Amino acid sequence: MEARTRSVGSRSVPLRGLHNKVERISVLGTGEELGHRVVGGFPGHRFPGVVRIDAPSVCDPHPTVLPVELDGELDLYRGAGHG
């Protein structure tokens, strides 16, 4: 039986609260390298933007795992939002 895959088009996956620089993002099952960009944030006050990860061209039939390689040890935002 052939596994079904689902195309995700031009959507993106958000990753919030990350202070690190992202070196590389890929799909574990296929090795496809994914593009990403940082949107928003206020670096001068240590408010990180949202990393928008381009969705894979095809998803796994089970959960799709996206390993994220960082420039160092994980550094997460631990403050509270304003507004």
Kinemage of the C-alpha trace (Angstrom):
@kinemage 1
@onewidth
@group {chain A} dominant
@subgroup {mainchain}
@vectorlist {calphas} color= white
{ca met a 1} P 0.000 0.000 0.000
{ca glu a 2} L 1.348 3.422 -0.915
{ca ala a 3} L 1.471 6.053 1.849
{ca arg a 4} L -0.481 9.222 1.159
{ca thr a 5} L 1.232 12.558 1.447
{ca arg a 6} L -0.332 15.956 1.665
{ca ser a 7} L 0.944 19.036 -0.122
{ca val a 8} L 0.949 22.098 2.109
{ca gly a 9} L 1.347 24.779 -0.561
{ca ser a 10} L 2.817 28.136 0.458
{ca arg a 11} L 1.978 28.047 4.178
{ca ser a 12} L 4.559 28.482 6.912
{ca val a 13} L 5.146 27.124 10.413
{ca pro a 14} L 5.653 29.706 13.221
{ca leu a 15} L 8.352 29.270 15.865
{ca arg a 16} L 8.013 31.804 18.673
{ca gly a 17} L 10.230 32.896 21.547
{ca leu a 18} L 13.611 31.977 20.084
{ca his a 19} L 16.564 34.322 20.692
{ca asn a 20} L 19.049 32.139 18.788
{ca lys a 21} L 20.012 32.550 15.165
{ca val a 22} L 18.711 29.641 13.086
{ca glu a 23} L 21.466 27.979 11.059
{ca arg a 24} L 19.420 25.321 9.223
{ca ile a 25} L 15.948 23.754 9.220
{ca ser a 26} L 15.160 20.516 7.421
{ca val a 27} L 12.602 17.705 7.240
{ca leu a 28} L 13.789 14.638 9.161
{ca gly a 29} L 12.123 12.062 6.890
{ca thr a 30} L 13.246 13.487 3.532
{ca gly a 31} L 16.221 15.758 4.240
{ca glu a 32} L 14.531 18.636 2.392
{ca glu a 33} L 16.067 21.926 3.547
{ca leu a 34} L 13.489 24.589 4.411
{ca gly a 35} L 13.724 28.352 4.120
{ca his a 36} L 12.928 30.624 7.051
{ca arg a 37} L 12.731 34.295 7.974
{ca val a 38} L 12.256 36.307 11.162
{ca val a 39} L 9.230 38.592 11.312
{ca gly a 40} L 8.684 41.325 13.897
{ca gly a 41} L 10.318 41.422 17.299
{ca phe a 42} L 12.188 44.169 19.107
{ca pro a 43} L 15.801 43.002 19.501
{ca gly a 44} L 16.885 46.128 21.406
{ca his a 45} L 14.585 45.089 24.251
{ca arg a 46} L 15.187 41.320 23.892
{ca phe a 47} L 11.731 40.614 22.373
{ca pro a 48} L 12.381 37.995 19.684
{ca gly a 49} L 10.513 37.956 16.416
{ca val a 50} L 8.631 34.978 15.044
{ca val a 51} L 10.658 32.566 12.917
{ca arg a 52} L 8.441 31.688 9.928
{ca ile a 53} L 9.520 28.307 8.529
{ca asp a 54} L 8.503 27.559 4.943
{ca ala a 55} L 6.288 24.473 4.932
{ca pro a 56} L 7.747 21.347 3.345
{ca ser a 57} L 6.712 20.573 -0.212
{ca val a 58} L 5.255 17.257 1.000
{ca cys a 59} L 4.418 16.176 4.556
{ca asp a 60} L 5.028 12.729 5.997
{ca pro a 61} L 1.950 10.497 6.382
{ca his a 62} L 2.662 10.618 10.126
{ca pro a 63} L 3.877 13.685 12.084
{ca thr a 64} L 6.487 15.655 10.140
{ca val a 65} L 9.583 16.398 12.248
{ca leu a 66} L 11.567 19.584 11.535
{ca pro a 67} L 15.022 19.550 13.166
{ca val a 68} L 16.135 23.141 13.826
{ca glu a 69} L 19.894 23.735 14.014
{ca leu a 70} L 20.831 26.789 16.101
{ca asp a 71} L 23.971 28.912 16.478
{ca gly a 72} L 24.427 27.767 20.084
{ca glu a 73} L 22.639 26.445 23.138
{ca leu a 74} L 18.869 27.020 23.126
{ca asp a 75} L 17.987 30.527 24.386
{ca leu a 76} L 14.234 31.059 24.849
{ca tyr a 77} L 12.279 34.223 25.654
{ca arg a 78} L 10.978 33.898 29.209
{ca gly a 79} L 9.322 37.281 29.672
{ca ala a 80} L 5.698 38.344 29.405
{ca gly a 81} L 4.147 40.042 26.428
{ca his a 82} L 2.771 43.569 26.570
{ca gly a 83} L -0.546 44.715 25.289
